[in-house]
Amino acid sequence: MDKIFGIYGDALALRAQRMNMLASNIANAATPHYKARDLDFDKAIAAIADGGSPSDSARQHIGFRVPLQPAMDGNTVELSTEQTLFAENAVQYRTTLSFLDDHIGTMRRAIRGE
């Protein structure tokens, strides 16, 4: 399947994983001592493009966010930052999905001989 979908399939999986992380950060905004995590998508996708596996690349490029204003209870989630990053990632996810959809449509037309 990797040969059929190319990097777009891996990019979609990374975007989904990042979306889950950001959603978890938002859900734990009031949890004492919760540390916000994020996936560095650019580094992870570059590692995959260089021949790395998607799961290893994702694990290696997860980090903790450093807050601009640390909370007194040790929580590092800044809700406005997380919401902005979630919205940006959602748009990028939909864009990647559109690329995949177009690619599948092209393959269908090729199979049908159109």
Biopython code that builds the backbone (N, CA, C, O; Angstrom):
import numpy as np
from Bio.PDB.StructureBuilder import StructureBuilder

atoms = [
    (1, "MET", "N", (0.810, -1.203, 0.000)),
    (1, "MET", "CA", (0.000, 0.000, 0.000)),
    (1, "MET", "C", (0.853, 1.266, 0.000)),
    (1, "MET", "O", (0.443, 2.292, -0.543)),
    (2, "ASP", "N", (2.048, 1.195, 0.613)),
    (2, "ASP", "CA", (2.907, 2.372, 0.638)),
    (2, "ASP", "C", (3.271, 2.822, -0.768)),
    (2, "ASP", "O", (3.400, 4.019, -1.026)),
    (3, "LYS", "N", (3.438, 1.867, -1.680)),
    (3, "LYS", "CA", (3.787, 2.223, -3.052)),
    (3, "LYS", "C", (2.619, 2.900, -3.753)),
    (3, "LYS", "O", (2.814, 3.740, -4.631)),
    (4, "ILE", "N", (1.417, 2.535, -3.364)),
    (4, "ILE", "CA", (0.233, 3.114, -4.002)),
    (4, "ILE", "C", (-0.024, 4.532, -3.490)),
    (4, "ILE", "O", (-0.253, 5.449, -4.277)),
    (5, "PHE", "N", (0.014, 4.704, -2.174)),
    (5, "PHE", "CA", (-0.338, 5.994, -1.590)),
    (5, "PHE", "C", (0.855, 6.897, -1.326)),
    (5, "PHE", "O", (0.678, 8.084, -1.049)),
    (6, "GLY", "N", (2.048, 6.368, -1.406)),
    (6, "GLY", "CA", (3.244, 7.171, -1.200)),
    (6, "GLY", "C", (3.300, 7.739, 0.203)),
    (6, "GLY", "O", (2.850, 7.117, 1.164)),
    (7, "ILE", "N", (3.845, 8.897, 0.299)),
    (7, "ILE", "CA", (4.045, 9.544, 1.591)),
    (7, "ILE", "C", (2.732, 10.042, 2.189)),
    (7, "ILE", "O", (2.658, 10.307, 3.389)),
    (8, "TYR", "N", (1.691, 10.172, 1.353)),
    (8, "TYR", "CA", (0.425, 10.721, 1.847)),
    (8, "TYR", "C", (-0.236, 9.832, 2.905)),
    (8, "TYR", "O", (-0.839, 10.342, 3.849)),
    (9, "GLY", "N", (-0.131, 8.538, 2.757)),
    (9, "GLY", "CA", (-0.698, 7.629, 3.756)),
    (9, "GLY", "C", (-0.006, 7.784, 5.102)),
    (9, "GLY", "O", (-0.658, 7.808, 6.146)),
    (10, "ASP", "N", (1.321, 7.890, 5.072)),
    (10, "ASP", "CA", (2.080, 8.096, 6.307)),
    (10, "ASP", "C", (1.786, 9.469, 6.901)),
    (10, "ASP", "O", (1.665, 9.615, 8.117)),
    (11, "ALA", "N", (1.673, 10.469, 6.040)),
    (11, "ALA", "CA", (1.375, 11.827, 6.520)),
    (11, "ALA", "C", (0.008, 11.866, 7.200)),
    (11, "ALA", "O", (-0.162, 12.526, 8.225)),
    (12, "LEU", "N", (-0.955, 11.165, 6.631)),
    (12, "LEU", "CA", (-2.289, 11.131, 7.223)),
    (12, "LEU", "C", (-2.250, 10.463, 8.601)),
    (12, "LEU", "O", (-2.895, 10.931, 9.539)),
    (13, "ALA", "N", (-1.498, 9.378, 8.717)),
    (13, "ALA", "CA", (-1.374, 8.684, 10.007)),
    (13, "ALA", "C", (-0.697, 9.583, 11.043)),
    (13, "ALA", "O", (-1.119, 9.618, 12.199)),
    (14, "LEU", "N", (0.344, 10.307, 10.640)),
    (14, "LEU", "CA", (1.019, 11.224, 11.568)),
    (14, "LEU", "C", (0.097, 12.359, 11.981)),
    (14, "LEU", "O", (0.066, 12.739, 13.152)),
    (15, "ARG", "N", (-0.651, 12.900, 11.036)),
    (15, "ARG", "CA", (-1.596, 13.977, 11.360)),
    (15, "ARG", "C", (-2.647, 13.483, 12.356)),
    (15, "ARG", "O", (-3.007, 14.203, 13.288)),
    (16, "ALA", "N", (-3.138, 12.261, 12.160)),
    (16, "ALA", "CA", (-4.134, 11.701, 13.082)),
    (16, "ALA", "C", (-3.538, 11.520, 14.471)),
    (16, "ALA", "O", (-4.187, 11.812, 15.476)),
    (17, "GLN", "N", (-2.308, 11.040, 14.526)),
    (17, "GLN", "CA", (-1.652, 10.853, 15.824)),
    (17, "GLN", "C", (-1.450, 12.198, 16.521)),
    (17, "GLN", "O", (-1.648, 12.313, 17.730)),
    (18, "ARG", "N", (-1.059, 13.206, 15.756)),
    (18, "ARG", "CA", (-0.868, 14.535, 16.342)),
    (18, "ARG", "C", (-2.198, 15.098, 16.830)),
    (18, "ARG", "O", (-2.259, 15.729, 17.885)),
    (19, "MET", "N", (-3.264, 14.869, 16.061)),
    (19, "MET", "CA", (-4.569, 15.359, 16.469)),
    (19, "MET", "C", (-4.998, 14.733, 17.802)),
    (19, "MET", "O", (-5.561, 15.414, 18.659)),
    (20, "ASN", "N", (-4.731, 13.450, 17.968)),
    (20, "ASN", "CA", (-5.050, 12.782, 19.227)),
    (20, "ASN", "C", (-4.261, 13.374, 20.384)),
    (20, "ASN", "O", (-4.803, 13.556, 21.474)),
    (21, "MET", "N", (-2.998, 13.675, 20.160)),
    (21, "MET", "CA", (-2.166, 14.283, 21.210)),
    (21, "MET", "C", (-2.683, 15.655, 21.603)),
    (21, "MET", "O", (-2.796, 15.971, 22.787)),
    (22, "LEU", "N", (-2.997, 16.466, 20.604)),
    (22, "LEU", "CA", (-3.494, 17.809, 20.884)),
    (22, "LEU", "C", (-4.846, 17.749, 21.594)),
    (22, "LEU", "O", (-5.106, 18.546, 22.495)),
    (23, "ALA", "N", (-5.702, 16.818, 21.197)),
    (23, "ALA", "CA", (-6.993, 16.657, 21.866)),
    (23, "ALA", "C", (-6.790, 16.229, 23.318)),
    (23, "ALA", "O", (-7.506, 16.683, 24.211)),
    (24, "SER", "N", (-5.817, 15.359, 23.545)),
    (24, "SER", "CA", (-5.510, 14.936, 24.909)),
    (24, "SER", "C", (-5.012, 16.110, 25.739)),
    (24, "SER", "O", (-5.363, 16.236, 26.912)),
    (25, "ASN", "N", (-4.202, 16.962, 25.142)),
    (25, "ASN", "CA", (-3.722, 18.153, 25.843)),
    (25, "ASN", "C", (-4.898, 19.040, 26.248)),
    (25, "ASN", "O", (-4.963, 19.515, 27.382)),
    (26, "ILE", "N", (-5.824, 19.258, 25.317)),
    (26, "ILE", "CA", (-6.985, 20.102, 25.591)),
    (26, "ILE", "C", (-7.844, 19.481, 26.694)),
    (26, "ILE", "O", (-8.323, 20.182, 27.586)),
    (27, "ALA", "N", (-8.033, 18.173, 26.625)),
    (27, "ALA", "CA", (-8.856, 17.490, 27.630)),
    (27, "ALA", "C", (-8.232, 17.557, 29.021)),
    (27, "ALA", "O", (-8.945, 17.498, 30.023)),
    (28, "ASN", "N", (-6.921, 17.679, 29.090)),
    (28, "ASN", "CA", (-6.221, 17.700, 30.380)),
    (28, "ASN", "C", (-5.752, 19.092, 30.784)),
    (28, "ASN", "O", (-4.818, 19.234, 31.573)),
    (29, "ALA", "N", (-6.397, 20.109, 30.247)),
    (29, "ALA", "CA", (-5.982, 21.488, 30.538)),
    (29, "ALA", "C", (-6.074, 21.834, 32.017)),
    (29, "ALA", "O", (-5.355, 22.716, 32.486)),
    (30, "ALA", "N", (-6.933, 21.166, 32.751)),
    (30, "ALA", "CA", (-7.097, 21.458, 34.178)),
    (30, "ALA", "C", (-6.513, 20.365, 35.078)),
    (30, "ALA", "O", (-6.735, 20.378, 36.289)),
    (31, "THR", "N", (-5.778, 19.430, 34.502)),
    (31, "THR", "CA", (-5.188, 18.338, 35.282)),
    (31, "THR", "C", (-3.857, 18.779, 35.875)),
    (31, "THR", "O", (-2.937, 19.122, 35.132)),
    (32, "PRO", "N", (-3.739, 18.777, 37.188)),
    (32, "PRO", "CA", (-2.467, 19.189, 37.804)),
    (32, "PRO", "C", (-1.306, 18.305, 37.336)),
    (32, "PRO", "O", (-1.436, 17.086, 37.230)),
    (33, "HIS", "N", (-0.187, 18.942, 37.063)),
    (33, "HIS", "CA", (1.074, 18.300, 36.676)),
    (33, "HIS", "C", (1.031, 17.606, 35.319)),
    (33, "HIS", "O", (1.942, 16.846, 34.989)),
    (34, "TYR", "N", (-0.012, 17.854, 34.530)),
    (34, "TYR", "CA", (-0.069, 17.275, 33.186)),
    (34, "TYR", "C", (0.904, 18.029, 32.292)),
    (34, "TYR", "O", (0.944, 19.260, 32.306)),
    (35, "LYS", "N", (1.678, 17.297, 31.526)),
    (35, "LYS", "CA", (2.662, 17.889, 30.613)),
    (35, "LYS", "C", (2.151, 17.771, 29.181)),
    (35, "LYS", "O", (1.925, 16.669, 28.682)),
    (36, "ALA", "N", (1.972, 18.915, 28.527)),
    (36, "ALA", "CA", (1.488, 18.943, 27.149)),
    (36, "ALA", "C", (2.543, 18.326, 26.223)),
    (36, "ALA", "O", (3.730, 18.638, 26.313)),
    (37, "ARG", "N", (2.077, 17.445, 25.331)),
    (37, "ARG", "CA", (2.965, 16.796, 24.372)),
    (37, "ARG", "C", (2.575, 17.208, 22.956)),
    (37, "ARG", "O", (1.443, 17.616, 22.694)),
    (38, "ASP", "N", (3.536, 17.092, 22.060)),
    (38, "ASP", "CA", (3.261, 17.385, 20.663)),
    (38, "ASP", "C", (4.192, 16.550, 19.799)),
    (38, "ASP", "O", (5.257, 16.116, 20.238)),
    (39, "LEU", "N", (3.769, 16.339, 18.578)),
    (39, "LEU", "CA", (4.547, 15.611, 17.589)),
    (39, "LEU", "C", (5.102, 16.630, 16.611)),
    (39, "LEU", "O", (4.350, 17.420, 16.040)),
    (40, "ASP", "N", (6.408, 16.616, 16.415)),
    (40, "ASP", "CA", (7.031, 17.493, 15.420)),
    (40, "ASP", "C", (6.820, 16.845, 14.054)),
    (40, "ASP", "O", (7.604, 16.000, 13.620)),
    (41, "PHE", "N", (5.750, 17.256, 13.392)),
    (41, "PHE", "CA", (5.341, 16.630, 12.139)),
    (41, "PHE", "C", (6.425, 16.743, 11.076)),
    (41, "PHE", "O", (6.709, 15.766, 10.384)),
    (42, "ASP", "N", (7.032, 17.909, 10.936)),
    (42, "ASP", "CA", (8.029, 18.119, 9.883)),
    (42, "ASP", "C", (9.218, 17.174, 10.030)),
    (42, "ASP", "O", (9.678, 16.593, 9.047)),
    (43, "LYS", "N", (9.710, 17.022, 11.243)),
    (43, "LYS", "CA", (10.844, 16.111, 11.473)),
    (43, "LYS", "C", (10.429, 14.659, 11.283)),
    (43, "LYS", "O", (11.193, 13.862, 10.739)),
    (44, "ALA", "N", (9.230, 14.313, 11.726)),
    (44, "ALA", "CA", (8.758, 12.935, 11.601)),
    (44, "ALA", "C", (8.566, 12.546, 10.139)),
    (44, "ALA", "O", (8.947, 11.445, 9.742)),
    (45, "ILE", "N", (7.987, 13.423, 9.341)),
    (45, "ILE", "CA", (7.749, 13.091, 7.930)),
    (45, "ILE", "C", (9.067, 13.074, 7.161)),
    (45, "ILE", "O", (9.228, 12.296, 6.221)),
    (46, "ALA", "N", (10.011, 13.929, 7.557)),
    (46, "ALA", "CA", (11.329, 13.915, 6.919)),
    (46, "ALA", "C", (12.048, 12.604, 7.209)),
    (46, "ALA", "O", (12.716, 12.056, 6.332)),
    (47, "ALA", "N", (11.917, 12.099, 8.429)),
    (47, "ALA", "CA", (12.543, 10.821, 8.780)),
    (47, "ALA", "C", (11.925, 9.680, 7.983)),
    (47, "ALA", "O", (12.630, 8.755, 7.578)),
    (48, "ILE", "N", (10.630, 9.736, 7.756)),
    (48, "ILE", "CA", (9.965, 8.706, 6.947)),
    (48, "ILE", "C", (10.435, 8.791, 5.509)),
    (48, "ILE", "O", (10.683, 7.768, 4.871)),
    (49, "ALA", "N", (10.560, 10.004, 4.994)),
    (49, "ALA", "CA", (11.028, 10.198, 3.621)),
    (49, "ALA", "C", (12.456, 9.684, 3.442)),
    (49, "ALA", "O", (12.843, 9.279, 2.346)),
    (50, "ASP", "N", (13.228, 9.703, 4.517)),
    (50, "ASP", "CA", (14.604, 9.197, 4.475)),
    (50, "ASP", "C", (14.675, 7.694, 4.686)),
    (50, "ASP", "O", (15.767, 7.134, 4.783)),
    (51, "GLY", "N", (13.525, 7.032, 4.758)),
    (51, "GLY", "CA", (13.506, 5.586, 4.852)),
    (51, "GLY", "C", (13.149, 5.023, 6.212)),
    (51, "GLY", "O", (13.174, 3.806, 6.392)),
    (52, "GLY", "N", (12.819, 5.870, 7.175)),
    (52, "GLY", "CA", (12.448, 5.387, 8.502)),
    (52, "GLY", "C", (11.039, 4.849, 8.530)),
    (52, "GLY", "O", (10.235, 5.136, 7.643)),
    (53, "SER", "N", (10.744, 4.074, 9.541)),
    (53, "SER", "CA", (9.394, 3.541, 9.662)),
    (53, "SER", "C", (8.490, 4.596, 10.308)),
    (53, "SER", "O", (8.952, 5.374, 11.142)),
    (54, "PRO", "N", (7.213, 4.628, 9.934)),
    (54, "PRO", "CA", (6.299, 5.629, 10.490)),
    (54, "PRO", "C", (6.165, 5.559, 12.004)),
    (54, "PRO", "O", (6.137, 6.597, 12.666)),
    (55, "SER", "N", (6.084, 4.362, 12.561)),
    (55, "SER", "CA", (5.895, 4.261, 14.009)),
    (55, "SER", "C", (7.140, 4.706, 14.772)),
    (55, "SER", "O", (7.029, 5.395, 15.786)),
    (56, "ASP", "N", (8.320, 4.322, 14.297)),
    (56, "ASP", "CA", (9.561, 4.753, 14.953)),
    (56, "ASP", "C", (9.753, 6.251, 14.822)),
    (56, "ASP", "O", (10.162, 6.920, 15.771)),
    (57, "SER", "N", (9.458, 6.768, 13.656)),
    (57, "SER", "CA", (9.616, 8.198, 13.419)),
    (57, "SER", "C", (8.702, 9.011, 14.327)),
    (57, "SER", "O", (9.117, 10.027, 14.885)),
    (58, "ALA", "N", (7.469, 8.566, 14.472)),
    (58, "ALA", "CA", (6.524, 9.284, 15.336)),
    (58, "ALA", "C", (6.995, 9.267, 16.783)),
    (58, "ALA", "O", (6.968, 10.293, 17.464)),
    (59, "ARG", "N", (7.429, 8.099, 17.252)),
    (59, "ARG", "CA", (7.892, 7.992, 18.644)),
    (59, "ARG", "C", (9.107, 8.878, 18.910)),
    (59, "ARG", "O", (9.221, 9.473, 19.982)),
    (60, "GLN", "N", (9.999, 8.965, 17.953)),
    (60, "GLN", "CA", (11.240, 9.723, 18.139)),
    (60, "GLN", "C", (11.018, 11.231, 18.110)),
    (60, "GLN", "O", (11.863, 11.988, 18.589)),
    (61, "HIS", "N", (9.906, 11.672, 17.560)),
    (61, "HIS", "CA", (9.693, 13.109, 17.395)),
    (61, "HIS", "C", (8.537, 13.652, 18.243)),
    (61, "HIS", "O", (7.925, 14.667, 17.908)),
    (62, "ILE", "N", (8.255, 12.957, 19.340)),
    (62, "ILE", "CA", (7.278, 13.449, 20.313)),
    (62, "ILE", "C", (8.049, 14.161, 21.409)),
    (62, "ILE", "O", (9.041, 13.648, 21.928)),
    (63, "GLY", "N", (7.583, 15.334, 21.747)),
    (63, "GLY", "CA", (8.247, 16.083, 22.806)),
    (63, "GLY", "C", (7.241, 16.782, 23.697)),
    (63, "GLY", "O", (6.043, 16.813, 23.413)),
    (64, "PHE", "N", (7.748, 17.335, 24.771)),
    (64, "PHE", "CA", (6.910, 18.087, 25.699)),
    (64, "PHE", "C", (6.985, 19.565, 25.347)),
    (64, "PHE", "O", (8.044, 20.088, 25.001)),
    (65, "ARG", "N", (5.846, 20.219, 25.443)),
    (65, "ARG", "CA", (5.777, 21.640, 25.125)),
    (65, "ARG", "C", (6.252, 22.457, 26.322)),
    (65, "ARG", "O", (5.931, 22.147, 27.470)),
    (66, "VAL", "N", (7.016, 23.499, 26.036)),
    (66, "VAL", "CA", (7.466, 24.429, 27.075)),
    (66, "VAL", "C", (6.482, 25.605, 27.073)),
    (66, "VAL", "O", (6.356, 26.307, 26.070)),
    (67, "PRO", "N", (5.792, 25.816, 28.188)),
    (67, "PRO", "CA", (4.773, 26.873, 28.214)),
    (67, "PRO", "C", (5.383, 28.271, 28.287)),
    (67, "PRO", "O", (6.482, 28.462, 28.809)),
    (68, "LEU", "N", (4.643, 29.239, 27.751)),
    (68, "LEU", "CA", (5.070, 30.631, 27.866)),
    (68, "LEU", "C", (4.840, 31.138, 29.286)),
    (68, "LEU", "O", (5.632, 31.919, 29.814)),
    (69, "GLN", "N", (3.743, 30.683, 29.898)),
    (69, "GLN", "CA", (3.432, 31.051, 31.279)),
    (69, "GLN", "C", (3.103, 29.777, 32.058)),
    (69, "GLN", "O", (1.976, 29.286, 31.996)),
    (70, "PRO", "N", (4.074, 29.243, 32.784)),
    (70, "PRO", "CA", (3.821, 27.999, 33.532)),
    (70, "PRO", "C", (2.728, 28.185, 34.587)),
    (70, "PRO", "O", (2.626, 29.234, 35.223)),
    (71, "ALA", "N", (1.927, 27.155, 34.751)),
    (71, "ALA", "CA", (0.867, 27.188, 35.756)),
    (71, "ALA", "C", (1.450, 26.837, 37.125)),
    (71, "ALA", "O", (2.470, 26.155, 37.220)),
    (72, "MET", "N", (0.804, 27.300, 38.154)),
    (72, "MET", "CA", (1.264, 27.037, 39.519)),
    (72, "MET", "C", (1.162, 25.556, 39.875)),
    (72, "MET", "O", (1.925, 25.068, 40.709)),
    (73, "ASP", "N", (0.225, 24.835, 39.249)),
    (73, "ASP", "CA", (0.033, 23.419, 39.581)),
    (73, "ASP", "C", (0.905, 22.483, 38.735)),
    (73, "ASP", "O", (0.764, 21.264, 38.827)),
    (74, "GLY", "N", (1.799, 23.036, 37.918)),
    (74, "GLY", "CA", (2.701, 22.223, 37.119)),
    (74, "GLY", "C", (2.161, 21.802, 35.767)),
    (74, "GLY", "O", (2.858, 21.121, 35.014)),
    (75, "ASN", "N", (0.938, 22.189, 35.441)),
    (75, "ASN", "CA", (0.341, 21.868, 34.154)),
    (75, "ASN", "C", (0.968, 22.769, 33.084)),
    (75, "ASN", "O", (1.098, 23.976, 33.289)),
    (76, "THR", "N", (1.353, 22.189, 31.949)),
    (76, "THR", "CA", (1.983, 22.978, 30.887)),
    (76, "THR", "C", (1.063, 23.236, 29.696)),
    (76, "THR", "O", (1.516, 23.726, 28.662)),
    (77, "VAL", "N", (-0.218, 22.914, 29.830)),
    (77, "VAL", "CA", (-1.175, 23.139, 28.739)),
    (77, "VAL", "C", (-1.601, 24.593, 28.724)),
    (77, "VAL", "O", (-2.063, 25.128, 29.732)),
    (78, "GLU", "N", (-1.441, 25.229, 27.573)),
    (78, "GLU", "CA", (-1.980, 26.575, 27.352)),
    (78, "GLU", "C", (-3.116, 26.397, 26.343)),
    (78, "GLU", "O", (-2.885, 26.153, 25.159)),
    (79, "LEU", "N", (-4.321, 26.524, 26.830)),
    (79, "LEU", "CA", (-5.501, 26.160, 26.065)),
    (79, "LEU", "C", (-5.573, 26.864, 24.706)),
    (79, "LEU", "O", (-5.887, 26.225, 23.701)),
    (80, "SER", "N", (-5.291, 28.150, 24.661)),
    (80, "SER", "CA", (-5.384, 28.866, 23.380)),
    (80, "SER", "C", (-4.362, 28.333, 22.377)),
    (80, "SER", "O", (-4.665, 28.219, 21.189)),
    (81, "THR", "N", (-3.184, 28.013, 22.833)),
    (81, "THR", "CA", (-2.155, 27.452, 21.953)),
    (81, "THR", "C", (-2.595, 26.090, 21.424)),
    (81, "THR", "O", (-2.477, 25.814, 20.230)),
    (82, "GLU", "N", (-3.094, 25.253, 22.305)),
    (82, "GLU", "CA", (-3.525, 23.910, 21.910)),
    (82, "GLU", "C", (-4.686, 23.965, 20.927)),
    (82, "GLU", "O", (-4.717, 23.206, 19.958)),
    (83, "GLN", "N", (-5.636, 24.854, 21.169)),
    (83, "GLN", "CA", (-6.788, 24.976, 20.274)),
    (83, "GLN", "C", (-6.359, 25.464, 18.894)),
    (83, "GLN", "O", (-6.873, 24.990, 17.881)),
    (84, "THR", "N", (-5.429, 26.399, 18.849)),
    (84, "THR", "CA", (-4.931, 26.900, 17.567)),
    (84, "THR", "C", (-4.205, 25.798, 16.805)),
    (84, "THR", "O", (-4.438, 25.610, 15.611)),
    (85, "LEU", "N", (-3.328, 25.069, 17.489)),
    (85, "LEU", "CA", (-2.588, 23.986, 16.850)),
    (85, "LEU", "C", (-3.523, 22.872, 16.393)),
    (85, "LEU", "O", (-3.308, 22.276, 15.337)),
    (86, "PHE", "N", (-4.559, 22.588, 17.182)),
    (86, "PHE", "CA", (-5.536, 21.569, 16.802)),
    (86, "PHE", "C", (-6.257, 21.985, 15.515)),
    (86, "PHE", "O", (-6.416, 21.174, 14.603)),
    (87, "ALA", "N", (-6.688, 23.233, 15.442)),
    (87, "ALA", "CA", (-7.395, 23.717, 14.250)),
    (87, "ALA", "C", (-6.487, 23.682, 13.021)),
    (87, "ALA", "O", (-6.920, 23.275, 11.943)),
    (88, "GLU", "N", (-5.230, 24.106, 13.176)),
    (88, "GLU", "CA", (-4.287, 24.067, 12.055)),
    (88, "GLU", "C", (-4.060, 22.630, 11.591)),
    (88, "GLU", "O", (-4.057, 22.352, 10.392)),
    (89, "ASN", "N", (-3.872, 21.731, 12.536)),
    (89, "ASN", "CA", (-3.641, 20.334, 12.192)),
    (89, "ASN", "C", (-4.868, 19.728, 11.513)),
    (89, "ASN", "O", (-4.726, 18.911, 10.604)),
    (90, "ALA", "N", (-6.066, 20.114, 11.940)),
    (90, "ALA", "CA", (-7.288, 19.605, 11.320)),
    (90, "ALA", "C", (-7.373, 20.026, 9.852)),
    (90, "ALA", "O", (-7.777, 19.235, 9.000)),
    (91, "VAL", "N", (-6.995, 21.264, 9.562)),
    (91, "VAL", "CA", (-6.987, 21.738, 8.174)),
    (91, "VAL", "C", (-5.957, 20.959, 7.359)),
    (91, "VAL", "O", (-6.228, 20.562, 6.226)),
    (92, "GLN", "N", (-4.784, 20.742, 7.934)),
    (92, "GLN", "CA", (-3.736, 19.994, 7.242)),
    (92, "GLN", "C", (-4.133, 18.533, 7.043)),
    (92, "GLN", "O", (-3.793, 17.933, 6.023)),
    (93, "TYR", "N", (-4.837, 17.968, 7.994)),
    (93, "TYR", "CA", (-5.341, 16.600, 7.870)),
    (93, "TYR", "C", (-6.308, 16.512, 6.690)),
    (93, "TYR", "O", (-6.204, 15.609, 5.860)),
    (94, "ARG", "N", (-7.245, 17.455, 6.622)),
    (94, "ARG", "CA", (-8.229, 17.462, 5.524)),
    (94, "ARG", "C", (-7.541, 17.660, 4.176)),
    (94, "ARG", "O", (-7.954, 17.065, 3.181)),
    (95, "THR", "N", (-6.510, 18.477, 4.133)),
    (95, "THR", "CA", (-5.769, 18.697, 2.893)),
    (95, "THR", "C", (-5.086, 17.410, 2.445)),
    (95, "THR", "O", (-5.140, 17.053, 1.268)),
    (96, "THR", "N", (-4.450, 16.721, 3.373)),
    (96, "THR", "CA", (-3.802, 15.448, 3.055)),
    (96, "THR", "C", (-4.841, 14.429, 2.587)),
    (96, "THR", "O", (-4.600, 13.672, 1.647)),
    (97, "LEU", "N", (-5.974, 14.419, 3.236)),
    (97, "LEU", "CA", (-7.058, 13.516, 2.843)),
    (97, "LEU", "C", (-7.535, 13.834, 1.421)),
    (97, "LEU", "O", (-7.848, 12.922, 0.656)),
    (98, "SER", "N", (-7.592, 15.099, 1.072)),
    (98, "SER", "CA", (-7.985, 15.498, -0.285)),
    (98, "SER", "C", (-6.972, 15.016, -1.314)),
    (98, "SER", "O", (-7.351, 14.554, -2.390)),
    (99, "PHE", "N", (-5.673, 15.122, -0.987)),
    (99, "PHE", "CA", (-4.647, 14.608, -1.890)),
    (99, "PHE", "C", (-4.825, 13.111, -2.120)),
    (99, "PHE", "O", (-4.732, 12.633, -3.250)),
    (100, "LEU", "N", (-5.082, 12.379, -1.041)),
    (100, "LEU", "CA", (-5.300, 10.935, -1.166)),
    (100, "LEU", "C", (-6.537, 10.630, -1.998)),
    (100, "LEU", "O", (-6.523, 9.727, -2.834)),
    (101, "ASP", "N", (-7.594, 11.377, -1.768)),
    (101, "ASP", "CA", (-8.834, 11.175, -2.516)),
    (101, "ASP", "C", (-8.606, 11.416, -4.012)),
    (101, "ASP", "O", (-9.085, 10.651, -4.849)),
    (102, "ASP", "N", (-7.877, 12.478, -4.337)),
    (102, "ASP", "CA", (-7.565, 12.767, -5.740)),
    (102, "ASP", "C", (-6.725, 11.653, -6.353)),
    (102, "ASP", "O", (-6.940, 11.254, -7.498)),
    (103, "HIS", "N", (-5.768, 11.160, -5.579)),
    (103, "HIS", "CA", (-4.901, 10.080, -6.053)),
    (103, "HIS", "C", (-5.712, 8.817, -6.324)),
    (103, "HIS", "O", (-5.507, 8.153, -7.340)),
    (104, "ILE", "N", (-6.617, 8.489, -5.435)),
    (104, "ILE", "CA", (-7.473, 7.310, -5.616)),
    (104, "ILE", "C", (-8.372, 7.493, -6.840)),
    (104, "ILE", "O", (-8.573, 6.555, -7.611)),
    (105, "GLY", "N", (-8.911, 8.700, -7.016)),
    (105, "GLY", "CA", (-9.737, 8.973, -8.196)),
    (105, "GLY", "C", (-8.965, 8.810, -9.490)),
    (105, "GLY", "O", (-9.500, 8.298, -10.474)),
    (106, "THR", "N", (-7.714, 9.238, -9.499)),
    (106, "THR", "CA", (-6.868, 9.081, -10.683)),
    (106, "THR", "C", (-6.621, 7.615, -10.961)),
    (106, "THR", "O", (-6.653, 7.185, -12.114)),
    (107, "MET", "N", (-6.373, 6.838, -9.910)),
    (107, "MET", "CA", (-6.144, 5.399, -10.095)),
    (107, "MET", "C", (-7.400, 4.718, -10.620)),
    (107, "MET", "O", (-7.311, 3.841, -11.480)),
    (108, "ARG", "N", (-8.558, 5.103, -10.120)),
    (108, "ARG", "CA", (-9.831, 4.520, -10.612)),
    (108, "ARG", "C", (-10.025, 4.801, -12.091)),
    (108, "ARG", "O", (-10.403, 3.915, -12.858)),
    (109, "ARG", "N", (-9.759, 6.055, -12.488)),
    (109, "ARG", "CA", (-9.915, 6.404, -13.900)),
    (109, "ARG", "C", (-8.929, 5.634, -14.767)),
    (109, "ARG", "O", (-9.265, 5.237, -15.883)),
    (110, "ALA", "N", (-7.725, 5.421, -14.268)),
    (110, "ALA", "CA", (-6.718, 4.680, -15.018)),
    (110, "ALA", "C", (-7.140, 3.217, -15.171)),
    (110, "ALA", "O", (-6.960, 2.625, -16.235)),
    (111, "ILE", "N", (-7.689, 2.648, -14.127)),
    (111, "ILE", "CA", (-8.130, 1.249, -14.178)),
    (111, "ILE", "C", (-9.287, 1.083, -15.163)),
    (111, "ILE", "O", (-9.356, 0.097, -15.898)),
    (112, "ARG", "N", (-10.189, 2.057, -15.167)),
    (112, "ARG", "CA", (-11.332, 2.013, -16.086)),
    (112, "ARG", "C", (-10.947, 2.367, -17.511)),
    (112, "ARG", "O", (-11.725, 2.129, -18.435)),
    (113, "GLY", "N", (-9.766, 2.931, -17.707)),
    (113, "GLY", "CA", (-9.310, 3.314, -19.046)),
    (113, "GLY", "C", (-9.870, 4.635, -19.507)),
    (113, "GLY", "O", (-9.983, 4.877, -20.709)),
    (114, "GLU", "N", (-10.216, 5.482, -18.583)),
    (114, "GLU", "CA", (-10.799, 6.790, -18.933)),
    (114, "GLU", "C", (-9.731, 7.807, -19.239)),
    (114, "GLU", "O", (-10.044, 8.956, -19.550)),
]
sb = StructureBuilder()
sb.init_structure("model")
sb.init_model(0)
sb.init_chain("A")
sb.init_seg("    ")
for serial, (resi, resn, name, xyz) in enumerate(atoms, 1):
    if name == "N":
        sb.init_residue(resn, " ", resi, " ")
    sb.init_atom(name, np.array(xyz, "f"), 0.0, 1.0, " ", f" {name:<3s}", serial, name[0])
structure = sb.get_structure()
